[in-house]
Amino acid sequence: MFEKFSFKGAKQKNKRDNDLNKDTAKSELHIPRHIAIIMDGNGRWAKERGLPRVAGHREGMKVVKKIVREASRLGVEVLTMYAFSTENWKRPKDEVEFLLKLPEQFLTTYLKELIDNNVQVRIMGDTKQLPPHTLRAVNIAKERTKDNDGMILNFALNYGSRYEMTMALKNISEDILAGHLNVNDITEDVISNYLLTSALPDPDLLIRTSGEIRLSNFMLWQLAYTELWFTNVYWPDFNEEHLHEAIAHFSRRTRRYGGV
């Protein structure tokens, strides 16, 4: 289920590998197929430095680049990043506008690198409410990376799990009424196929930064058996070593899925 990744011989690599090697006592690690990240703490990071909240979001975008690059290097198959939730519309208008410009800035700046590194860009969420410039940037990135078969970079943009499940139930109901589906045919797998992640494996590891210990309406169905890892580090301070630490903790856990 997991791709094995050995950090033996890390002296030939870089400091990040050495740090991870020490943390795991030179043991062989299991790299999660799918890592999901709730990127939290940008505003508090900025506030503690006397900066406007948008400065934290701008700094956080730089971290996205580093973590995408490192996750791809490690062999992660899917990286899902919670970029903008359906609840984030409640924030001040100028902050919302800035947040919705970030995907365009990120993809414009780093699209060539994503292409060169064989990363495929995807998006999940309610795209109907997204500004045209945001949607255009995402669609261009999706089109230009659609044939890449390396890591999938899946942005959760205007995403909410309750919205996702509500839409899934509506679509299932419509298919039942149309005679395409029988109520007795509904299984967990069928429900999963109606979700926005239908083509992806469920996350193996969830990372949340900033010290908050909650899921915030993020992939509630898909996280049923995901290993959770929380850190007090704000997202703008999150780095490759923290990612390694999370993977090291994941590697030491035994996943029983309700069994013994």
N, C-alpha and C positions, 0 to 999 in steps of 0.2 A: 504493500500500500504506500510505502514511503520510499523515496530515493535515498540511498545511503550516501553519506558524504563524510569522508575521512579527513581529519585535520592533522594526520601524521605527516611529518616532514614540513611543518609549518614554518620552519626557519627559512625556507626558500620562498615563502610568501611574504605577507606584510604584517604589520603590528596587529591589525584586526584579527587575523587568524591566530596569532600568538595569544591574544587576550582570550579568545574563545577556547583555545587549547587548554589554557590554565584552568578556566572555569569548569571544564568538563573532565579534568584529570586525564587528558589525552585519550578520552574514549571516543568511540565512533558515534557520530550523531545521526539522528533521523531528521532530514530536512522535510518540513511539512509541504505537502503538495499545494495547499491553499492557505495563505495567511491573509487575515482580514485585520484592518487597522482602523480604530477610531482615533483620529488625529485631534487631540483636545489640548487646550491650554494656551492657545495663541494669544488670546486677549489678556489673560492673567500675566503671561510672560511680558507683554508690552507694558501693562500697567505697573508692574514692579520696577520697570526701567524708566517710568515717566514718559512713555511713548504712547501715541494713539493706537487703538486696537488694530487698525489696519497694518501697522508696522509688524505686529506679530504674525498676521496672516501672510504678509510678504516674506518674512523670514521662514515661515513654515513651508512655503512653496519650494524654497531651496532644499529643505530637508526631504521633501517628496522625491526630488531628483536623486539624492544620495541613497535613499532607501530603495527606490526602484532599481537603481544600478546594482546595489549590493544583493538584493533579493534575486535578481536575474543571474548574477554571477554565482550565487550559491546553488542555483538549480530549482528555485521555487517555481511551480507551474502556474499558479494564479496568485496575484496580489490584488486584493480588493481594498480600496481606500475610500473612507466615508468623507466625501468632499463637501457636501451640502445636503442638509436634511430637509424634509418637508416642514419641520418646525422652525428652521432658520429664517423663514420669511418674517417671523415676529421681531427680528432684530431691527435696529435703526436702518432707515432706507439707504443711507450712504454706505453703511457696512455691508448690506446685502448686495448693493451694486458692485462694491469692490470684490466681494467673494465670488460673484458670478463673472468677473473679469479674469480671475486667476486661472481657470482652466484654459482660456484663450491664450494668456501670457505663457503659461507653462508649455502648452502644446506648440505654440509658435516658436518658442525658444529651444525646446528640446526634442522636437519631432524628428529631426535628422538623426540625433543620437539614438532615439527609440528604434528607428528604422534600421540603423547600422547594427544595433544589438538584437535584432530579430524579435522585438517586443510587439505584441499585438494589443492595440487599444480598444477597449469596449466601454460601454456606459450602461448603467441601469438606473432607472428612476422615471419619474413623470416628466418627459421632455417637453410636453406641450406648454408648460409655463416658463421654460427657459428663454432668456433673451435671444434674439436671432444671432447675435455675434458669438454667444457661447455655443449655441447649437451648431453653428457653421464650423467653428473651430474643431469641435468634437467629431463632426461628420467627416471633415477632411482627414483628421487623424485616423478615424476608423477605416476610411477608404484606402488610405495610403499604407496602412499596416495590416490589412485584412488577410494578406497571404503569408504574413510572418507566422512561423510555427514555434517560436520560443515562448517566453513567459507572457501570460495574459495580464495586462494591466487594466483592471476593471474599476472604473470610477463610479461610486455611488453618488449621483448628482440629482438633487431634488428627489431624494429617496427616503421612504419611510416604510418600515416593515408592515405596519398595520394597513397602509395604503396598498402595498403589494398583495397582502393576503385578501383584502377586500376585493381587489380587482380579480384575483384568482377565483374567488368564490362566485363572482358575477359571471365570469367566463365559463366556469363549470356549469352554472345554472343555465346559461344560454345554450350550451351544448347539450344538456339534458333535454331542454324544451325542444331543441331542434332535432332530437333523436340521434345525435352523434355519440351520446354517452349514456350509459345506463347507471342509475344511482348505485346499483350493486357492484358496479365495476370500479367505484372510487376506492383507491388505496392511497397509502402514503406516497408511493411512487407517482401515482397519477397527479396528486396534489402538487408534488415537487415539480412536475412537468409544466404546471401552469404558472409557476413562479418566474421571476425575472432571471433567476440563476439556473434555469432548467438545463442549460448546456454545460454547467460547471459542477465540479465536486463540492460538497459542503466544506466550509472552512475547517481545517485541522487545528489552527491556532488563531485566537483573537488577541490582539494587543490593544490596550487602551492607555493613553498617556494622561498625565496631569493629576493623577491621584483619585479621580472619580471612579467609583466602583458600581457601574450600571451599564446597561446595554443601549439606552437611549434610542429605542425603536429601530434597532439595527439588526437585520437578518434573524429575527426571532425564531423562525422555523428552522433555518439552516444551522443555527448555533446549538441545536439540541444536545449534541455530544462533542462540541468543540471544547478544547482546552483553553482556559481563560488566563491571561497574564496581564496584570495591572502594574503600572509604575507611576511614581510621583513626578517623574521627569515631564516637563512641559514639552509639547511637540517641537517647538523651535530648537530645543536643546537635545532632542532625540538624535542618536547617531548610529553608526554601524555597530559599535560595541553593544549598545542597548538591544539592537536586533539580535545579535549573537547571544546575548544573555537570555532573551526570551526563548530562542530556539534551544538553548542548552537546558532550560527548565522544561520545555516541552519534551525533550529527548529523555529526560529522567522519569517522566510520568508513564504509568501503565494505563492504557485505554481499554476498559472492559465492556463498554457499551451495555451496561446493566447486567453483565454476566459476572463470573467469578474469576 
